[in-house]
Amino acid sequence: MNVRFKSRLPWALAFSFARAIQQPALEIWSGHNANVKTAQQALLLRARCNRTARRGEYTAAMEKT
């Protein structure tokens, strides 16, 4: 939305992605040390996807990387 409506917005739109970024990692981790690395990778993927979405550059193909 920031890219598309930039000229009409008085400020950049933002959203708190905290829970959206954390939830998949928390579900994968489930408190088990063996799942830490996989959960960290999921957290990084969500953060990257949210960053690109904020910039207006997100594509669904990013979910598979």
Summary of the structure (lengths in Angstrom):
residues: 65
radius of gyration: 14.6
end to end distance: 23.9
largest distance: 48.6
contacts: 132
relative contact order: 0.16
helix: 66%
strand: 0%
